[in-house]
Amino acid sequence: MRLPAALLAFFLAAPTLAQNPSSAAPAKPMAPDAHPSFAVAAIKPHDPESSRQSGIYMEGGRFIIRNESVANMMIFAYSIHPRQIADAPESLFHDRWDIEGKPDAEGEPSGSQMHEMVQKLLVNRFGLKFHRERRELSVYAIQIAKGGPRLTLAKYPDATPNEKSSGKGTEATVLCTSSTMQDFTAGEQRFLDRPLIDQTGLTGKYDFALHYTYDEARATDPNAPPGMFTAIQEQLGLKLQPMKATVDVLVVDHVERPSEN
């Protein structure tokens, strides 16, 4: 159920969507029918000495991608698991980039609009080409546990879904607001060794918190929170069921190093 150490480092560095992390006041949302692109995007190799926040987020009207690989950008843009990327060169996973630009439409983009912007960026600046195949993979299915879900309907259902993750030692806390089950599975599968698919049938938006120990083998504190699987069942009223399922796989046909600007 837990990741091997080599994969764990990759997953913990996978992108987290955060909206306006340095601003308390939310920006006016972008028109829901807008299909934004980057008006201009400056791309540079990531400086490993940098202490700036990593992830994919909006800040002061700027769209920022910090310390992310092309693989991580694909994971974000298409809501997939790394095992759903096939035939990719090593550089796709290991080379890290800092990208900064502005949307070419007014307002704060929604999560789906941010996905669309990154999809276009990957094509236009990294020359990404891929095709989709359906393949049977080992997955976890998130299902409703006995007793039913323990979720609170979102206080602001029209807000952009947001997930904030924090951790100390072997403990992790995830705070989700205005999130669907699809949003939650896309975020949490970063910490699993296989894709996570939604079989709950839940269609609403929810606010909830999840507190767990991601590596039970290293947890020596008897008061430490449970592992992810137990925490999801006890705190959210859901469960993860291992199974085989046919899922989309993105087979990489071409990718290139972008020019800096």
N, C-alpha and C positions, 0 to 999 in steps of 0.2 A: 504493500500500500504506500510505503514511503519511497521517495526518490533515492537513487544512488547518489553518493556525494558529488560526483562530477556533474550530474544533471541538476542537482539541487541548486548549485551556484547559478546555473543558467536561469532557472525558473525564478529564483528570488530577485534576479535582475530584470525580469520581464516587465513590460511597461504597465504603469498604473495610470489610469485616467484621473486627473484632478482638475477641478475647475476653479480658476482664480485663486490659487493657493495663498497669495499675498494680499488679497483684497477681500474685505468683509462685505462689500456691496456688490450684488450680482449685476452683471451688465444686461442691457436689453437683449432679449433673445433674437437670433436671426430668423427671418421669415421661414416658416416651415417648408415652403415650396422652393426654397433656394437650393442650388446645387453648387456650393462654393469650391473654388480652387485656391491655391496659393497665388496671390498677386505677384509676390516676389519671395523667393526662399533662398537664404544664405546657408550653404552646407559646408561644414568643416569636419575633419577627423576629430574625434573627442580627445581632449587633453586629460590624460589619466590623473594629473595632479589637481584637476578642478574639484572644488567642493560644492559646486552648485547642484541644485535639486535635479535628480534624474527622473525621467518619465516623459509622458506626453500630456501636455496641459495648455490651457489658455491663461495668459497673464497680461493684464493691461492692454487687451486688444491684440496681443501677439500670440501666435501659435508656436509653441516651443516643443521641440523633440530633443531631449538631452540624454546623451550616453546610451543610445539605442542602436542595435544592429538592424540590418534589413530584415532578418528573420523576426525580430521583435516587432518591427513595424508591420510586417505581414500578419503576425499574431493579433495585433491591435486592430488593423484595418479590416480583417476578415473574420475576427472572433474565432480563431482556430487554436489548436494545440500544436506544439512543435512537431509531434509525430504525424501531423497532417500536412507537413511540408516534405516533398520528396524530390530526389535527384538534384539537390542544391549543393553548390560549392561550399567549402569550409568557410570562405570569407563571408558568406551570407550570415553565418552565425557569430563570427568572431570579430569582424571589423565594426567599430563603434563610431557613431556620428552625432554631431550637434547640428541641429537645424532650427532656423528661426525665420519667421515670416508673418505675413498678415493675410487673412482671408480677403478675397476680392468681392465680398458682399458685406453689407453692414450688419452689426450685431454679433452676439455670442453664438457660435454654432452649437447645435445639439450634438449628442454623442454620435448619432448616425451621420451627421454632416461632417464631423471630425474624421470619421472612418472614411468617408468619401474623399476628403481632402488628402488623406494619406495614401489612399489607393491611387489617386491621380499623380501624386508626387512620386510614388514608386515607379510608375510607368514613364512619366515625363523626364525625371532626373536620374533614375537608376536603370532605365531601360528594361524594367522587369517584364518578362513575358512568361506566362504559365498556362497550363490547361488543367481542367478539373477531371478527376476520375473518381468513381465510387469504389471504395475498397472496404473490405471487412477488417476491422481493427478491434483490439481489446479496448473496452471503454468502461467508464463508470456511468450508471444511469442514476440521476437524482430523482427520488420518488417520495411520495408522502408516507410518513411512518405511521405506525399504529397510534391512534389518539389524535391524529390530524395535525396540520401545520400550526406553528406558533409564530405567526408573523403579524405585524401591524401594518395596516394600509397606510400608504405614504401620506404625510401631512400636506405635501405640495406635489401632487401627482403630475403637474405640468412642468415641473423642474427637470433639468437635465440629470439623468442618472449619474450618481457619483459614488465611487468607492474609495475609501481611505484606509490604507493598511499601515500598521505600525508593529514593531516587535522589539523584544528585549530577550537576549539569550535564546532559549528554545520556545518562547511564547510569542504568539501572534494575535493581533486584534484587527478585525475587519469591521468597518462601519459602512453600511450601505444606506443610501437615501434615494428615494424615488426609483428604486431598482426593480426590474422584472427578474423572473427566474433565468431568462436568457442572459441578462447582464451578470447575474451572480455566477452562473456556470462558466461564462467566459472568463471571469476574473479568477475563480477558485481553481480552475483546471491548470493554472500556471504552477500550482504547487503539487500536482499529481503526476504520476508516471504514465498517464494515458488520458485521452480526451474525456470530457464530462458532458453528457447529454441530458437534456431536460425531459423527464417523463412525469412531471407533477400534474400537468393539466392546468396549472395556475396561470391566469392571464393578467392579474393586476400588477400594480406597482406597490412596493413595500419599503418601510424603514426598519432596519434591524441591525443587530450587532452580533458578531461571532468571536468568541475568545477561545483559543485552543493552543495546545502544544504541538508544534509541527514535527518534533522528533522525540517520540516517547522514550526511545532507548537512552537518550541523554538527560531525561528529566529525573532528577533525584529528589526534588521537593515533593513531599506527599500532598501538599496543598496546590500543586501545579494544576492548571486546567487540563481537561482531557485532550486526547488526540483529535484531529480534525473530524474523523468519521463519527466518533462518539459525541463530540460537541455539536455537530450538525443535527444529530438526532435529538439530543437532550435540549438544546437551546432553540432550534428552529422547527422541530417536529418533522424533519425530513430524514432521508437515509440515502446512502450511496450503495448501489448494487453493482458488483462487477458482472460483466457480460460481454458478448460479442455483438457488434452492430456494424451495419454498413454506413459509412460516413464519407463526406467529401474529402478528397485529398488534392492539394495544389501541387502539381508536378512542374518544377521550374525548368523552363526551356532556355531562358537567357536572363542575365543580370550583369550590370557593368558598374564600374567605379564612376561616381559623378564628378564633374568638374567643380572646383571650389569657386565661390564668388562671395 
